[in-house]
Amino acid sequence: MTYCPGPFIAYKSSAGVHNGAFACWRPANSTTCSRTWPGDNRIYQSNGTLRVDHYVNPNPPANAPHNNPGSYANAPGDFKFRVATVNGPVSAQRICYLRGTC
C-alpha cells in the first residue's frame, strides 16, 4: 500500500503553530471534510475542522522541552504516524506557497 499525503502545510490555531500534511478541511456547518486543498492556497482564521497527518513522539523523553515535547525523541523509531484534528478558528497555508516554490 502506498501512502500519498496531501500538500505539506503550516497551520496556526489556539494550540499554537505546527506543520503536517493536509488531510481534509470541514468548514463550520458542513458535514463533509473535503480532501481537496482550498483553491486560494490558504485557510485564514476560519471556523471549521482541519485534519492533518504528521509524525509525533507520543511518549517524549523526560528532558524534552515543554513547548513541543512530541517533536523530541531518543531514537527515530520513537515517532509514530498520527492524524490530528484541529478545531477552528484556524489558519493554514501550503509550505511551498510560503517558500515561493509552487
Phi and psi in degrees as GROMACS dihedral restraints (atoms count N, CA, C in turn):
[ dihedral_restraints ]
;  ai    aj    ak    al  type     phi  dphi    fc
    3     4     5     6     1  -107.0    20    10
    4     5     6     7     1   133.5    20    10
    6     7     8     9     1   -99.9    20    10
    7     8     9    10     1   126.6    20    10
    9    10    11    12     1  -118.9    20    10
   10    11    12    13     1   100.0    20    10
   12    13    14    15     1   -71.3    20    10
   13    14    15    16     1   162.0    20    10
   15    16    17    18     1   -76.3    20    10
   16    17    18    19     1  -172.5    20    10
   18    19    20    21     1   -57.8    20    10
   19    20    21    22     1   144.3    20    10
   21    22    23    24     1   -75.8    20    10
   22    23    24    25     1   130.6    20    10
   24    25    26    27     1  -131.2    20    10
   25    26    27    28     1   159.1    20    10
   27    28    29    30     1  -111.9    20    10
   28    29    30    31     1   139.9    20    10
   30    31    32    33     1  -139.0    20    10
   31    32    33    34     1   155.1    20    10
   33    34    35    36     1  -134.2    20    10
   34    35    36    37     1   132.1    20    10
   36    37    38    39     1  -143.2    20    10
   37    38    39    40     1  -172.1    20    10
   39    40    41    42     1   -62.8    20    10
   40    41    42    43     1   -20.5    20    10
   42    43    44    45     1   -81.0    20    10
   43    44    45    46     1    -7.4    20    10
   45    46    47    48     1   118.8    20    10
   46    47    48    49     1  -163.9    20    10
   48    49    50    51     1  -107.9    20    10
   49    50    51    52     1   136.9    20    10
   51    52    53    54     1  -150.7    20    10
   52    53    54    55     1  -176.1    20    10
   54    55    56    57     1  -143.5    20    10
   55    56    57    58     1   168.1    20    10
   57    58    59    60     1   171.9    20    10
   58    59    60    61     1  -169.5    20    10
   60    61    62    63     1  -101.7    20    10
   61    62    63    64     1   132.1    20    10
   63    64    65    66     1   -61.5    20    10
   64    65    66    67     1   130.8    20    10
   66    67    68    69     1  -107.1    20    10
   67    68    69    70     1   -52.8    20    10
   69    70    71    72     1  -169.5    20    10
   70    71    72    73     1   163.6    20    10
   72    73    74    75     1  -130.6    20    10
   73    74    75    76     1   127.6    20    10
   75    76    77    78     1  -119.3    20    10
   76    77    78    79     1   104.7    20    10
   78    79    80    81     1   -62.0    20    10
   79    80    81    82     1   157.5    20    10
   81    82    83    84     1   -56.0    20    10
   82    83    84    85     1   145.2    20    10
   84    85    86    87     1    67.0    20    10
   85    86    87    88     1    18.2    20    10
   87    88    89    90     1  -114.5    20    10
   88    89    90    91     1   151.9    20    10
   90    91    92    93     1  -104.4    20    10
   91    92    93    94     1    -3.2    20    10
   93    94    95    96     1  -110.9    20    10
   94    95    96    97     1   132.2    20    10
   96    97    98    99     1  -100.4    20    10
   97    98    99   100     1   104.6    20    10
   99   100   101   102     1   -76.4    20    10
  100   101   102   103     1   130.4    20    10
  102   103   104   105     1   -85.6    20    10
  103   104   105   106     1     0.0    20    10
  105   106   107   108     1   -93.2    20    10
  106   107   108   109     1   125.4    20    10
  108   109   110   111     1   -63.6    20    10
  109   110   111   112     1   136.9    20    10
  111   112   113   114     1   -54.2    20    10
  112   113   114   115     1   140.4    20    10
  114   115   116   117     1   -65.3    20    10
  115   116   117   118     1   -17.7    20    10
  117   118   119   120     1   -88.8    20    10
  118   119   120   121     1    12.1    20    10
  120   121   122   123     1    70.7    20    10
  121   122   123   124     1     4.2    20    10
  123   124   125   126     1  -161.2    20    10
  124   125   126   127     1   161.1    20    10
  126   127   128   129     1  -116.4    20    10
  127   128   129   130     1   125.8    20    10
  129   130   131   132     1  -120.2    20    10
  130   131   132   133     1   111.8    20    10
  132   133   134   135     1    39.8    20    10
  133   134   135   136     1    52.0    20    10
  135   136   137   138     1  -102.2    20    10
  136   137   138   139     1   146.3    20    10
  138   139   140   141     1   -84.6    20    10
  139   140   141   142     1   136.4    20    10
  141   142   143   144     1   154.7    20    10
  142   143   144   145     1  -162.3    20    10
  144   145   146   147     1  -128.3    20    10
  145   146   147   148     1   124.1    20    10
  147   148   149   150     1  -103.9    20    10
  148   149   150   151     1   132.2    20    10
  150   151   152   153     1  -113.7    20    10
  151   152   153   154     1   132.0    20    10
  153   154   155   156     1  -130.5    20    10
  154   155   156   157     1   150.2    20    10
  156   157   158   159     1  -104.0    20    10
  157   158   159   160     1   138.1    20    10
  159   160   161   162     1  -163.3    20    10
  160   161   162   163     1   166.7    20    10
  162   163   164   165     1   -98.3    20    10
  163   164   165   166     1   139.1    20    10
  165   166   167   168     1  -149.9    20    10
  166   167   168   169     1   153.7    20    10
  168   169   170   171     1   -95.3    20    10
  169   170   171   172     1   106.7    20    10
  171   172   173   174     1   -70.0    20    10
  172   173   174   175     1   -15.3    20    10
  174   175   176   177     1  -130.0    20    10
  175   176   177   178     1    71.7    20    10
  177   178   179   180     1   -64.5    20    10
  178   179   180   181     1   154.9    20    10
  180   181   182   183     1   -63.1    20    10
  181   182   183   184     1   154.4    20    10
  183   184   185   186     1   -60.1    20    10
  184   185   186   187     1   -28.4    20    10
  186   187   188   189     1   -91.6    20    10
  187   188   189   190     1     9.9    20    10
  189   190   191   192     1   -69.2    20    10
  190   191   192   193     1   142.9    20    10
  192   193   194   195     1   -58.5    20    10
  193   194   195   196     1   146.5    20    10
  195   196   197   198     1   -75.5    20    10
  196   197   198   199     1   -17.6    20    10
  198   199   200   201     1   -74.8    20    10
  199   200   201   202     1   -25.2    20    10
  201   202   203   204     1  -159.1    20    10
  202   203   204   205     1    64.6    20    10
  204   205   206   207     1   -63.2    20    10
  205   206   207   208     1   -28.3    20    10
  207   208   209   210     1   -67.2    20    10
  208   209   210   211     1   -10.0    20    10
  210   211   212   213     1   -89.2    20    10
  211   212   213   214     1     1.3    20    10
  213   214   215   216     1  -118.8    20    10
  214   215   216   217     1   145.1    20    10
  216   217   218   219     1  -155.4    20    10
  217   218   219   220     1   165.6    20    10
  219   220   221   222     1   -95.8    20    10
  220   221   222   223     1   -15.9    20    10
  222   223   224   225     1  -152.5    20    10
  223   224   225   226     1   148.8    20    10
  225   226   227   228     1   -54.9    20    10
  226   227   228   229     1   -35.0    20    10
  228   229   230   231     1   -66.8    20    10
  229   230   231   232     1   -10.0    20    10
  231   232   233   234     1   -70.2    20    10
  232   233   234   235     1   -22.6    20    10
  234   235   236   237     1   -81.2    20    10
  235   236   237   238     1   140.3    20    10
  237   238   239   240     1  -125.7    20    10
  238   239   240   241     1   148.7    20    10
  240   241   242   243     1   -77.1    20    10
  241   242   243   244     1   128.4    20    10
  243   244   245   246     1  -136.2    20    10
  244   245   246   247     1   150.9    20    10
  246   247   248   249     1  -104.6    20    10
  247   248   249   250     1   128.7    20    10
  249   250   251   252     1  -112.4    20    10
  250   251   252   253     1   144.2    20    10
  252   253   254   255     1  -110.0    20    10
  253   254   255   256     1   125.6    20    10
  255   256   257   258     1  -117.3    20    10
  256   257   258   259     1   118.1    20    10
  258   259   260   261     1   -87.5    20    10
  259   260   261   262     1   143.1    20    10
  261   262   263   264     1   -74.0    20    10
  262   263   264   265     1   170.8    20    10
  264   265   266   267     1   -71.3    20    10
  265   266   267   268     1   140.3    20    10
  267   268   269   270     1  -138.6    20    10
  268   269   270   271     1   147.6    20    10
  270   271   272   273     1  -119.9    20    10
  271   272   273   274     1   141.5    20    10
  273   274   275   276     1  -149.5    20    10
  274   275   276   277     1   148.1    20    10
  276   277   278   279     1  -149.1    20    10
  277   278   279   280     1   146.8    20    10
  279   280   281   282     1   -64.6    20    10
  280   281   282   283     1   136.1    20    10
  282   283   284   285     1   -64.3    20    10
  283   284   285   286     1   -38.1    20    10
  285   286   287   288     1   -63.9    20    10
  286   287   288   289     1   -32.0    20    10
  288   289   290   291     1   -68.5    20    10
  289   290   291   292     1   -41.8    20    10
  291   292   293   294     1   -62.2    20    10
  292   293   294   295     1   -35.5    20    10
  294   295   296   297     1   -86.8    20    10
  295   296   297   298     1    -7.1    20    10
  297   298   299   300     1    72.5    20    10
  298   299   300   301     1    31.4    20    10
  300   301   302   303     1  -113.0    20    10
  301   302   303   304     1     8.5    20    10
